[in-house]
Amino acid sequence: MPIYEFYTIFGQIVFIAGIFILSLLSIALILGRILIKQERLIFPRLLLFTIDVFYGLFKKFAGNVGLDEKIVDQIGVEVRNKVNEKAFKQIENKDKILILPHCLRNPKCEAKLDSTGLHCTDCNRCVIGVLKNKGEDKGYSVFIIPGSTFLKKIAQQHKFKGVLGVACHQDLNLAMMNLSQFPCQGVPLLKDGCVCTKVDIRAVLDKMGIEHPQNIVIPNKNASCATERPKRKIL
């Protein structure tokens, strides 16, 4: 085969593959927006395949069509929540872990850090104490961690069958992706960053299976990073 024919065929294959990938990303984006806006789960395995395999490319594609790249992680979290919801509920609480980010803590937090994460002192300055105590009351093992390195250690050193996590959209999606062998549920932060982030505490309690979470007393807003349940924002 002449060299120019080889490059012609190779170029055609690359072109067709590019069209296929762009079509796949477009379909996944459309399906994801349907899920977010209408809470209808369509072809979840296709969505997860696209997000997992073409994660970086998918984010660039979303940005190129004028959308916030965060929508890719938002779709990933919501799809995984829907897909794993039934299996997660069937696991006994003693076999579940609750992962909370250290950025939820109050700036005056005096909790000590060791190889397993922060150890909350129940000072009632932030929502971490509420979530930790409620989680432990339900039988969860609770970990308050500053980063993904701690999550890897927890996965290696502790036995569990289900995971409930709180984090920013990107960290949460990537963590759920890495722990895909377990039924995972996630609650994204409402405000991310390095300090004094915010979470819908009642959404976390609801994921734990706590009845009437609206009756839970939230620490004083002036001394905490807590927040009331907001109206849902569609990206």
CORVENUR-V313390 format. One record per pair of residues at least 12 apart in sequence whose C-alpha atoms are under 8 Angstrom apart, sorted by the first residue. I is the first residue (numbers start at 1). J is the second residue. Records with the same first field share a line. If there is no record, write none. Layout:
I->J ; J
This chain:
24->50
25->50 ; 58 ; 61
28->46 ; 47 ; 50
29->62 ; 72
31->43 ; 47
32->47 ; 75
33->75
35->75 ; 78 ; 79
36->75 ; 78 ; 234
37->234
41->79 ; 82
44->79 ; 83
47->76 ; 79
48->76 ; 79 ; 80
51->72 ; 76
52->177
55->72
58->72
59->72
67->235
68->235
70->169 ; 170
71->235
73->169 ; 170 ; 172 ; 173
74->169 ; 170 ; 173
76->173
77->169 ; 172 ; 173 ; 176 ; 186
80->176 ; 184 ; 185
81->184 ; 185 ; 186
84->183 ; 184 ; 185
85->183 ; 184 ; 185
87->183
88->162 ; 163 ; 183 ; 184 ; 185
91->161 ; 162
93->138 ; 139 ; 140
94->138 ; 139 ; 140 ; 141
95->140 ; 159 ; 160 ; 161 ; 162
96->139 ; 140 ; 141 ; 160 ; 161 ; 162 ; 163 ; 164
97->140 ; 141 ; 142 ; 143 ; 160 ; 162 ; 163 ; 164
98->135 ; 140 ; 141 ; 142 ; 143 ; 163 ; 164 ; 165
99->142 ; 143 ; 144 ; 145 ; 163 ; 164 ; 165 ; 166
100->128 ; 142 ; 143 ; 144 ; 145 ; 165 ; 166 ; 167
101->144 ; 145 ; 146 ; 147 ; 166 ; 167
102->118 ; 144 ; 145 ; 146
103->146 ; 193 ; 194 ; 195 ; 196 ; 197
104->126 ; 127 ; 128 ; 195 ; 196 ; 197 ; 198 ; 199 ; 225
105->125 ; 126 ; 127 ; 128 ; 195 ; 196 ; 197 ; 224 ; 225
106->125 ; 126 ; 196 ; 223 ; 224 ; 225
107->195 ; 196
109->125
115->150
116->143 ; 145 ; 150 ; 153 ; 154
117->143 ; 144 ; 145 ; 146 ; 150
118->143 ; 144 ; 145
119->144
124->219
125->219 ; 220 ; 223 ; 224
126->219 ; 223 ; 224 ; 225 ; 226
127->201 ; 218 ; 219 ; 224 ; 225 ; 226
130->218
131->201 ; 204 ; 205
134->205
135->208
138->208
148->175
161->182 ; 183
162->182 ; 183 ; 184
163->182 ; 183 ; 184 ; 185
164->184 ; 185 ; 186 ; 187 ; 207 ; 208
165->184 ; 185 ; 186 ; 187
166->186 ; 187 ; 188 ; 189 ; 204
167->186 ; 187 ; 188 ; 189 ; 192
168->188 ; 189 ; 190 ; 191 ; 192
169->188 ; 189
172->186 ; 187 ; 188
185->207
187->199 ; 200 ; 203 ; 204
196->224 ; 225
197->225
198->225 ; 226 ; 227
199->226 ; 227
200->226 ; 227 ; 228 ; 229 ; 230
201->226 ; 227 ; 228 ; 229
202->214 ; 216 ; 229
